[in-house]
Amino acid sequence: MNTTGNVATQHYAFLVSEAQFDESFAKIIERQQPYWADPYRRRPNEVNRIGDGRLVYFEDPSGHFLEIRTRPSRV
C-alpha cells in the first residue's frame, strides 16, 4: 500500500492447525525472527502453551504484531 501518512501498527491473530503452527513456527526460526510467548514481549524466545494449545507472537516486516495459535482464545 502506498500512503503519504503513517500507518498505525495492528495486531492480527490467526487460528491454525497443529501442522500449520509447526510449519509457520519453523519459518520464524529459520528466518531468525524474534518471537514472544506473550503480547507484552516479556517472554522472548518462548512458545506459550495454553491448555492443550500453543501460541506465539512475532512482527511482520511492516511492524504489525502477528499471533498464531492452535486454540481459540477464551473470553
N, C-alpha and C positions, 0 to 999 in steps of 0.2 A: 504494500500500500504506500502510495506517495502522499505526504501531507506536509503542510507548512508549519503545523503546530506540533506540540508534544503529544504523545500518545501515552495515556496512563497505563501502567502495568496492570495486568489482570491475573486472576487465578483460575485455572482450568483443571477440573478433575475428571478422570476417566476411569470408569469401572471396566476392568479387563478380566479375562480368564487367567487361571494359573499359568497356562502356557504362554499367553500374551505377556504377562508380567515378566516371566523368565526371559523371554526374547527381548523385551524392551529394556529390562534392567541390565542384560548383557551388553546392550549397545551403550548404555550410560557408563558402564565400567570400561568398555573398550575405548570410548572417547575421552575417558578420564574426566568426566563432568562431575562437578561437586553435587552431592545429594545429601538429603537430610531425612530423618525419621519423623520430624515434626515441622509444622508450618512456621515456627519461630526461629528455626535454624539453630537450635541449641544442641541438637544431636546429629552432628555431621557423620557421614560415612556409616550410617546405621539404617537398617530397614525396620520399620515399625511393624511389629507382629501384634495385631489386634484380634483377639479371639483366635479363630482358625484362619484369619486372613493376613494379608501383608499390604503395606503401603509405603510409598516413598515420594518425596518431593524433590524437584530439580527445576532449573531455569532453562527456558529455550533461548536461542541466540538473541532474541529481541528483549530478553529480560522478563518475559512473562513467567509466572510461577506455575509449574505443572505438577500434577499429582496423578499417580497411577495407583489403583487399589483393587484388591481382589474381592472385597466385600463392601456392600453399601454402608454408608455412614448411618449411625443411629441418631435420631433426633430426640 
